[in-house]
Amino acid sequence: MNLEVQQTFLDDHSARFSPETIRSYNIALRQFFTFCNKDYLEVKALDVRSWLASMEDQGLKPRTIHLKLSALKSFYQYCMEENKTNKNPTVTIQTPKKDDSLPYYLSKRQVVLLQEQTRNDPRDRAIVETLYATGVRVSELLQIKLEDIKWETRQIWIRKGKGNKERFVLFTHECAERLKTYLHHRQYNSPYLFANNRGGHLSRVFVEKRFQEYTKKLGFKVVPHTMRHTFAAHLAEKNMPQSYIQELLGHVNINSTRIYTRLMEHARKKQYDRYQ
């Protein structure tokens, strides 16, 4: 039944919409009804909100989510006009802002899935753990030397961060264990924490390629910088004061950190929407 009504909707709009719009609307409607697995007459606002939340979790851009929701809204508007239904489940759904500048971050569940994916590779597992536990930029991570690590206090000296600012970052007991396991397995000497087989540090391109591989396997987007956003967002969710997060991230300007407070509010709203 869904497919018939969808086709009628698309056919009736073929003169008004461009072929590209028809194609993207067709894909969006199929994706929604596959996700929802209900007849179009039984769909509720909660189903639409769950779909939006799942697309956010997959790391889709606000512009893409906006387009997919537009397709669904247009479809139900058509069904109302043609008296195919007397309820529009999209009427109370707010369209996400296209230029939402909030950084994308992982949920706690997604972090666990990424950790699981790297469990058989001590080096990659240590990279993921260090990025998540410290919030350092990938450029800073690759410059860490073994002598910069204070094991007894679980601190790492970031010698030259962005803007040549030095700072100390903290790491967890779990991260310490992962680093020790990796260093125990490492087969070559180097002053750098994450080294290549020539004794230099790993290249940024190499690390980014590893994350691209994990993105494909996991089905949601993750790049090294995602871990920095995730680190900050999870601290913000625990109500850590902005000034502390600012210090750990190495932000000179507190306005750079405020975005993570907005991120926390956004995370709470997303959880709330799922239960509406």
C-alpha positions in Angstrom: 0.0 0.0 0.0 2.8 2.4 0.9 4.6 1.9 -2.4 1.4 2.6 -4.4 0.7 5.9 -2.6 4.3 7.0 -2.8 4.4 6.3 -6.5 1.1 8.3 -7.0 2.6 11.2 -5.0 5.8 11.2 -7.1 3.9 10.8 -10.4 1.5 13.7 -9.5 4.5 15.9 -8.7 6.7 15.0 -11.7 5.9 18.2 -13.5 6.6 20.4 -10.4 9.7 18.7 -9.1 13.0 18.3 -10.9 14.1 14.7 -11.7 16.8 15.0 -9.0 14.2 16.0 -6.4 11.9 13.1 -7.4 14.9 10.8 -7.1 15.9 12.0 -3.6 12.3 12.1 -2.4 11.8 8.6 -3.6 14.9 7.4 -1.7 13.9 9.3 1.5 10.4 7.8 1.5 11.6 4.3 1.0 14.2 4.8 3.8 11.6 6.1 6.2 9.1 3.3 5.6 11.8 0.7 5.8 12.9 2.2 9.1 9.4 2.6 10.4 8.0 -0.7 9.0 4.4 0.6 9.3 1.6 1.4 6.9 1.5 5.2 6.1 -1.8 5.5 7.9 -0.4 4.1 11.2 2.7 6.4 11.4 2.9 8.6 14.5 5.0 11.7 15.3 7.2 9.5 17.6 8.1 7.3 14.5 9.3 10.4 12.6 11.3 11.7 15.6 13.0 8.3 16.1 13.9 8.4 12.4 15.4 11.9 12.7 17.4 10.8 15.8 18.7 7.7 14.0 19.9 9.8 11.1 21.7 12.1 13.6 23.4 9.1 15.2 24.6 8.0 11.7 26.3 11.4 11.4 24.1 12.7 8.5 24.5 16.4 7.9 21.6 18.7 9.0 21.1 19.7 5.3 20.6 16.0 4.4 18.2 15.4 7.3 16.3 18.6 6.3 15.9 17.3 2.8 14.6 13.8 3.9 12.2 15.4 6.4 10.9 17.7 3.6 10.2 14.7 1.5 8.1 13.1 4.3 6.3 16.4 5.1 5.5 16.9 1.4 4.2 13.3 1.1 1.8 13.7 4.1 0.7 17.1 2.9 -0.3 15.4 -0.4 -2.1 12.6 1.4 -4.1 15.2 3.4 -5.0 17.1 0.2 -6.1 13.9 -1.6 -8.1 12.7 1.4 -6.0 9.6 1.7 -5.5 10.3 5.5 -7.0 12.7 8.1 -3.8 12.7 10.2 -0.5 14.3 9.4 2.2 12.9 11.8 4.8 15.4 10.5 2.8 18.5 11.4 4.4 18.9 14.9 7.9 18.0 13.8 10.3 21.0 13.6 12.5 21.1 10.6 16.2 21.0 11.7 18.2 24.1 10.9 20.2 23.7 7.8 23.3 25.5 9.0 23.4 23.8 12.5 27.0 24.5 13.5 27.0 22.0 16.4 29.9 19.5 16.1 29.1 15.9 15.5 30.0 13.6 18.3 29.4 9.9 19.3 27.0 8.6 21.8 28.4 6.4 24.6 27.1 3.3 22.8 28.9 4.3 19.6 32.2 4.8 21.5 31.8 1.3 22.9 31.2 0.0 19.3 34.4 1.8 18.1 36.4 0.4 21.0 35.1 -3.1 20.2 36.1 -2.7 16.6 39.7 -1.9 17.5 40.1 -4.5 20.2 42.4 -6.8 18.2 44.8 -4.0 17.3 46.6 -2.7 20.4 47.9 0.4 18.6 44.6 1.5 17.1 42.8 0.7 20.4 45.4 2.9 22.2 44.9 5.7 19.6 41.1 5.7 20.1 41.4 5.6 23.9 43.9 8.4 24.0 41.9 10.7 21.7 38.8 10.0 23.7 40.4 10.2 27.2 42.4 13.4 26.6 40.5 15.3 23.9 43.8 16.2 22.1 43.8 17.1 18.4 45.3 14.4 16.1 48.2 16.7 15.3 49.0 16.9 19.0 48.6 13.2 19.5 51.2 12.4 16.9 53.7 14.8 18.5 53.5 13.1 22.0 56.8 11.7 23.1 57.3 9.0 25.7 59.1 11.4 27.9 56.0 13.7 27.9 53.9 11.1 29.8 53.7 11.2 33.6 52.4 7.8 34.4 52.2 8.2 38.2 49.8 11.3 37.9 48.3 10.2 34.5 49.1 13.4 32.7 50.5 14.2 29.3 52.4 17.3 28.5 51.3 18.8 25.1 54.4 20.7 24.2 53.1 22.8 21.3 49.4 22.7 20.8 47.4 25.0 18.5 48.9 28.5 18.6 52.0 27.1 20.3 50.2 26.9 23.6 51.5 24.3 26.1 49.2 22.4 28.4 48.8 19.3 30.4 46.0 16.8 29.7 44.8 14.0 31.9 44.1 10.4 31.0 42.2 7.6 32.6 43.3 4.3 34.2 41.7 2.5 31.2 43.7 4.6 28.8 46.9 3.9 30.8 46.3 0.2 30.5 45.7 0.4 26.7 48.9 2.5 26.2 51.0 0.0 28.3 49.6 -3.0 26.3 50.4 -1.2 23.0 53.9 -0.2 24.1 54.5 -3.8 25.3 53.6 -5.1 21.8 55.5 -2.4 19.9 58.5 -3.9 18.0 60.6 -0.8 17.3 62.3 2.0 19.3 61.2 5.6 18.9 61.0 8.7 21.1 57.4 9.1 19.9 54.4 7.4 21.6 52.7 6.5 18.3 55.6 5.5 16.0 56.1 4.1 12.5 58.6 1.4 11.7 61.3 4.0 10.9 61.2 5.5 14.4 59.3 8.6 13.4 55.8 9.4 14.4 52.7 8.1 12.5 51.4 10.3 9.8 48.1 12.1 10.1 47.0 10.6 6.7 47.7 7.1 8.1 45.5 7.7 11.2 42.7 9.2 9.1 42.7 6.2 6.8 42.3 3.9 9.7 39.3 5.9 10.9 37.8 5.7 7.4 38.1 1.9 7.5 36.3 1.9 10.9 33.6 4.3 9.6 32.8 1.7 6.8 32.7 -1.2 9.2 30.6 0.6 11.8 28.1 2.3 9.6 28.4 5.7 11.3 30.9 8.5 10.7 34.0 8.8 12.8 37.2 10.8 12.1 39.9 11.5 14.7 38.5 15.0 15.4 35.1 13.3 16.3 36.8 12.0 19.4 37.7 15.5 20.6 34.1 16.6 20.2 33.0 13.4 21.9 35.4 14.0 24.8 34.1 17.5 25.4 30.4 16.7 24.9 30.5 13.8 27.4 32.2 16.0 30.0 29.6 18.7 29.3 26.9 16.1 29.8 28.4 15.4 33.2 28.1 19.1 34.0 31.9 19.8 34.2 32.4 23.5 34.4 33.1 25.3 31.1 36.5 26.7 32.4 37.8 23.1 33.1 36.8 21.8 29.6 38.3 24.9 28.1 41.6 24.2 29.9 41.7 20.5 28.9 40.9 21.4 25.2 43.5 24.1 25.1 40.9 26.7 24.1 42.3 30.2 24.6 38.9 31.8 24.2 35.9 30.5 26.3 33.6 31.2 23.3 35.2 28.2 21.6 34.0 26.1 24.5 30.5 27.4 24.7 29.6 25.4 21.7 30.0 22.3 23.8 27.5 23.6 26.4 25.0 24.0 23.5 26.0 20.5 22.5 25.0 19.2 26.0 21.6 20.9 25.7 21.2 19.4 22.2 22.1 15.9 23.6 19.5 16.2 26.3 16.8 17.4 23.8 17.6 14.5 21.5 17.1 12.1 24.4 13.9 13.9 25.4 12.5 13.7 21.8 12.9 10.0 21.7 10.5 9.6 24.6 7.9 12.0 23.4 
